[in-house]
Amino acid sequence: MKYMAKKPTKKRTSAPARPQLGDGVEILSAGVVLHTPITETLETNYMPYAMSVIVSRALPEIDGFKPAHRKLLYTMYDMGLLKGARTKSATIVGSTMHLNPHGDAAIYETMVRMGRGNESLLVPFVDSKGNFGKAYSRDMAYAASRYTEARLEPVCEELFRDIDKDTVDFVPNYDGSTTEPTLLPVTFPTILANNTLGIAVGMASNICSFNLSELCQATVALMKDEQADLSVCLPAPDFVGGGQILYDAAEMQKVYEYGRGSIRVRAVYRYEKEGNRIEVTQIPPTTTVEAIMDKIADLVKAGRIKEISDMRDETDLNGLKLTIDLKRGQDPDKLMQKLYKATPMEDSFACNFNVLVGGQPRVMGVREILREWVAFRTECVRRRTYHDLQGKKKRMHLLRGLEAILLDIDKAIDIVRNTEEESEVVPNLMIGFGIDEVQAEYVAEIKLRHLNREYILKRTAEIEELEKEIARLEDILASKARMRRIIVDELNAVAKKYGKPRRSEIVYDLPDDEGEEETAAMADYPVVLFFTREGYFKKIIPQSLRMSGEQKLKEGDEVTQRVEAKNDDWLLFFTNHQQVYKCRAGEFDDTKASVLGDYVANRLGMDEGELPVYMAVTAGYEGHMLFFFESGKCAKVAMESYATKQNRKKLLKAYSAKEALAAMLYLKEETELAIRTTGGRMLLVGSAQISAKTTRDSAGVAVITLKRNQKIAHVGPAEGLELADPHRYRVRTLPAAGAILRSEDTAEQLKLGES
């Protein structure tokens, strides 16, 4: 019987019981409770994060880019993608991580938004190939980076121009392995050329885009005159998706001066009568097709919209198209007015121009932003010029040493040949020719084959050109005006090369939110209206006028228009600011000839410095307005152009501001006109033969050829014209619209009748 030894077993020991508070045991080292004010905790823990987000992530700087955008574009530039072929987006994303260690997904999303295919930016910087999604679609996602390709757009050449000439500062990247620019030396104001949205901590930025050509023109105008009216060159923003901008002068002025304001944008549509459908082709930049469709569907379900039978998204390679099928007999315009009010088809772009300048966030208007950009660009030009100057001077210095050797090439060869030690060659050349160490080092490095007279003469021939170039560069550095001239030339070149027509239409006749009700019926009785040169207006009933004496006028004033009308007729007062103010004659009180009358500028609330210059009286907006300019042109505009559905009291751009106005005339029906010039000439022309224009601010067509320093003196109906010598007078009719006319008779040979 064998006995097997038992394996020793470990004795189990139970863990000591954990002391409980109820056991009367005091727990030591349980931690210390610290009482810290929350303000101190926020300062030490939250403030560094907030400042990092504000300064290094969310807000754009004066060059128009956030750090993420700048790092991506510079990486693509460093990869040679400005001139080369497209490469895979994944490769670009991977290379960008040397500068931007925030993950490939964030980098790729940044590149997608900057791509042409995404249609987010008015001036795209990435030439994309493949599916980059669409900014106006919520559900149209972009493809993965391994499927798409990209390179830089040609306009990016203006972002990196002369970046290698010390135009901007470079700093080490996050791991110190390379360097990156702090700003890009952009040659045009990219900060306003594209829309930018940034949400920081406690602040945000929302910048709208402006047309590139208009932006460059406005910058040039501001550089020439700091008080220039920006609205002349830069009337309104321009969005990549188009749309109609409902112009509000007060809001636009706030945006230009203070950087805050609201811009109303509405969708653009067309009605296809054959299919009885509405096709929406442009939408506001703040919404998407899916958001509009969802809202319309909710309205249809709720019974608030009953005119729609079907709706579908027909967006394709040709662009956005939202199709809405109408039920039979529905008015498309009235439906769209409903949709504008109830859906994002009309939305507001809230401007908040918050920009980092010198590391400090500042909310600035368009004017101030352009001034800061000009200061930034001036510094870039100064640094570039200084860099070029130092390079030219260095080259000149070397050539001066080479020139000294030209006097005795054999002596230089003997010095090199007879010097025993290599280290003594440079000092011996310095002593032998009286040149410094840099020059001697340059001479010593010349190949033996180049020590001939021809080579040295070719090199020293550069000295004269270098002297002129150095003088030119020194003049630029000494004159701010020259530097500004360079910036102006660059802006004009950018506008000419990369400028595009506007995409967003500007609508100056703003529709009211509530909709104006029809003007209350007024008493209809005959009145006589008087309008004076100083801008006074009187409305007198015929009975009172017959019993009145002489008209009372302000000293030096005179009556320029007397019109027999009805009390409910419309009065259109055209002003010297190319605007027109509308009202009914019944809105003025009946008066007498013995009073001065109403001062129209005050009564209608005209702008400061704005004065009425002409009064048109109409009952149903029939006939045409004729605007004669000092150059001899005439713009014929249908009076219907001044009629609006909401009966607005003020219309902008009533006539062209391109030329000085000589006269204006309202004609209810076509007639023959007599045009007199300051040179004593007269022309008879039929108004029917002057072609009408559809736009109110049209420049018109040439009607009369004027000699140098002559202008149009008077325009009026030819009715009642009496000829002093009928045999000498020739009437030349207008053979074609816009033809140039001449009259050989002088005004002294003609008489205007009393009528």
Order of alpha helices (4+ residues) and beta strands (2+ residues): alpha-alpha-alpha-beta-alpha-alpha-beta-beta-beta-beta-alpha-beta-beta-alpha-alpha-beta-alpha-beta-beta-beta-alpha-beta-beta-alpha-beta-beta-beta-alpha-alpha-alpha-alpha-alpha-alpha-alpha-beta-beta-beta-alpha-beta-beta-beta-beta-alpha-beta-beta-beta-beta-beta-beta-beta-beta-beta-beta-beta-beta
